[in-house]
Amino acid sequence: MTISNHDKWLALTVEDPLEPDLPICDTHHHLWHNRSGVRYMLEEFLADTASGHNITSTVYMDCGSMYRADGPDAMKPVGEVEFANGVAAMCASGGFGPTRVAAGIVGYANLSLGEAAGDVLEAEISHAPERFRGIRFSTALDPDPIISNRLGGSSARPIPPWEIFDDAKFRDGFTALTRLNLSFDAWLYHTQIPLLTKLATDFPNTQIIMNHGGGRMGLGSYAGKTEEMFALWAANVTELAKRENVAMKLGGGMLLGGEGWDKRERPASSQEFADIRRPYLMHCIEQFGPDRCTFESNFPVDNSVFGYGVLWNAYKRVAADFSPAEKAALFHDTAVRVYRINEG
């Protein structure tokens, strides 16, 4: 197997796992076959999880992978759920190691279809009845072209307008999530958090999970404004945390923050990462509490800046002073509860 230059770079910083017995549910990772020339399937993910940390289960997160080639646009995302459930079945056999990969599955449905979105959600449930837990909906938009929308769009997955959460048809579609007891993973930038806060207020019975620590931006027009952006991000996170139906994922957005992790001669150590990102992670934990926070890897996206083992060491350093019960919540128990994961 050919070792890429990037893999050689990642190998410059390798660490033994801290607290290797601590159970971890990785609440956010993707799998794809050929995106920008990158293959990251089960084999590659299992190579990462073999870093010595105790990854007991994972949540597969929508990324537009393996959509159906044929049929109505609305139903094409069902293909990703079918794919993820197949991976989960492979891992549930025990033949691929102890980690239950994709024990929870989060897909996509275009809620702007209104009531018709319910048909898509029911189809996704039918293809993964033991594992499908909800959808992710990206509204990560910004006027700065350097940031823009990082997921792109297609006929099966159109880029929504900024004000989508107030759209009547979107809200009809959102109601189907509540009816079917499904969750809503939100990916948006820190300037957009008030839009999610309003949505959470209006739908208090739907579990909402904010992705990537609230999408703090530090690139483009936001570069060099660390204190100003931190203050705005922190205020928005504090207000969002008052909605009891919202949980927060800790991690992700490694390039978005503008720290330049990928420009170093060698990858940062877990201690360096913890020192720089601790204020952001701790603010989320202080506002939401360990029972509504969960760490994520966001691999393979964040493979661009850290190895899997180093990343989890960094999180463990941030959480070093928490009690055993609080660590259990942050690394495992909150995730299993929020995503209703069966690890048996």
Secondary structure, 3 states (H helix, E strand, C coil): CCCCHHHHHHCCCCCCCCCCCCEEEEEEECCEEEECCEEECHHHHHHHHCCCCEEEEEEEECCCCCCCCCCCHHHCCHHHHHHHHHHHHHHHCCCCCCCEEEEEEEECCCHHHHHHHHHHHHHHHHHCCCCEEEEEEECCCCCCCCCCCCCCCCCCCCCCCCCHHHCHHHHHHHHHHHHCCCEEEEECCHHHHHHHHHHHHHCCCCCEEECHHHCCCCCHHHCCCHHHHHHHHHHHHHHHCCCCCEEEEECCCCCCCCCCHHHCCCCCCHHHHHHHHHHHHHHHHHHHCHHHEEECCCECHHHHCCCHHHHHHHHHHHCCCCCHHHHHHHHHHHHHHHCCCCCC
